Every structure is written in C-alpha cells, then in structure tokens.
Amino acid sequence: MKGLTEKLWILLAALLFAGTMLDSVAVPKELSVVDYGALNTPADDRRFREFAERVENWEADGIRIVSPTAEGDPIYLDLVYWRGELHVRLDTTEDAFGPDKIIELTCSPKLQQLDFGKAYEYRLSGCMYPGTFTVYIMPK
C-alpha cells in the first residue's frame, strides 16, 4: 500500500507540474497590442487575422485591441482563446466620459467574419447576452 500511495503522489505532482507548464506555454502572459480605428496599421490587421485563424484552428492565443474614444482615451478589449473558450475583457477605466468599468465574459469561440465589399467586419456572438458585437473591421 505504501508503494502505491507514493506512486499516486508522484503522479499527482507530475500532473500538476505538467499542467502548470502547459498553462504558462499556451496562454500568453502579455497580449499582443492591436490598434484599432484611425491608428491601426497593416501590421495590426495581420496580427488580428492571425489571431482569428488561430482561434479557428483551436490554438491558444490572445490579443489586446486598443480603440481610442473621440477624445483620444483608450478602451481596451482583451480577447484570449484558451481551451475551447474565448475570454473577453472590456476595460473602460481610462475613458474620461465612459462607465469606468471592467467587464469580463466568456463567448463562443467563433469569430464571425462578414464581407461588406471593401472591408471585413469581425463579430463575437454566443456571449452571456443576446446579439453580436463588432470587435474589429479591416479593409480587404
């Protein structure tokens, strides 16, 4: 019995260590920053497209979309895809005229791509409220 107990502890320790290693490798500690709106560049569009493709292929990834308000204050939208779920964090704490809140929710890992002729619009759905919301628009 003692040998079995030692083996179980070793197995448990190995699983915990492996899980910790996987967590640190698969989920980025710092999110790639993607500017949105007037400040975005072709590199931002490429990074967002890469993120969308990784989500579609069930690969862990994360980005931070920074959208300026009309006054220039940043609004942060963090999107992290991990283990079949898309985690969303909307931070308006630096918006002088905004609600000064951080909202976190989990959405369906499906980014809808809509074709509007000259541009693609990416939307999220399957969140904890009805409807969809736009997260990114890029030229074709």
N, C-alpha and C positions, 0 to 999 in steps of 0.2 A: 504494500500500500504506500509506503514511504517513497519508493521509486516512482510510482505513478503520480503522486502529488508533486514531486519535484519536476517531473516532465510536464505536467499541466502548467505549473508556474513558469517554466521556461517557455512553453508555447504561448502562454498569455503575454509574457513580456515581449516575445518576438513579434506577436501580432500588434501589440500596442506600439512598439518601435517602428514596425513597418508602416502602420497607419500614420504615424507622425511624419515619417519620411515622405510618404505619398502626399500628405496634405501640404507639406512645405514645398514639394516639387511642382504639384499640379496647379495650385492656386497662386497667382502672382501676389507677392507682398505689396508691390506698388503697381498701380494701374497705369497703363499707357494713357497719356492725355491726348484727347482728340478735340481740337477747337471746332466749334460749330457756328454757323452764321457767317457774318462778314469776315471773320478772322480765319476761317478754315482754308486749308491748302490741299493740293492734290495728295500730299503725303497723309493728311488726316483722312481723306476719302479712302485711300488704300488701306490704312490701318483699320478703319471701320469695316470695309469689305472683308478684310482678313478675319476680323472678329466674327462677322456674320457667317462666313464659311466655316470657321472652327465650331461655332455653335451648331450649325447644320450637320457637321461631321462628328458631333458628340465629344469634342475636345475641350478641355478646360481652358478658359481664357477670361480676361477681364479688361475693361476699358473705362475711362472716365471721360465723359463728354462735358465740355465746358461751354455753356451758352451765355453770352452776355445779354443783360436786360437792355432796354432802351437807354438807361442811364449809364450803362457800362459795368454794372455789378455782375459778378459771375453767379451762375446757377450750375450746380454740379449734378450730373446724372451718372452714377456708377452702375455698370452692368457687369455682373460676374456670373459666368456659366460654370457650374460645378455639379457633377454627379446627377445630370439629368434635370437640373433646375436652373432657372435664370433668376438670380437675385438682383433686385433693383433697389437703389438707394438714391433718393432725390433730396438734395441739400440746398435750401434757400436761405441759409443763415447769414449769408453775406449780401443779400438783396435788401437794400435800404427800404424799399417800399413793399416787400413781399411778406409772406406769412411767418418768416423766421422759424422754419420747422425743418426737421429731417424726417422723411417718410421712407419706410422700408417695407418692401413686399416681395413676394415670390410670384413669378409669372410663368406662363407656358414657355418652354424653350424654343418656340417657333417665332422667328422674326419674319413678319410678312413684308414682302417686297412688292410694292405697287409701281407700275410703269406709267408715268404721266407724260410720255413723249420725250421731253428734253431732260427729265430728271427721274430718279428713283426715290421713292419715299419708303422708309422702313418704319414699321409699326409693331408695337407689342400688343398682345391680347392675352386672354386667359389669366389675367391678374385677379386680385381679390375685389374687383369692382367690374361692372359691365362695360362693354365697349372696348375700343382700342385707343392708343395714343401714339403719336408720332415721336420717334426718338432721333431720326436722322434723315436728311434729304441731301442727295448729291447729284450733280449733273452726270449725264450718261457719258 
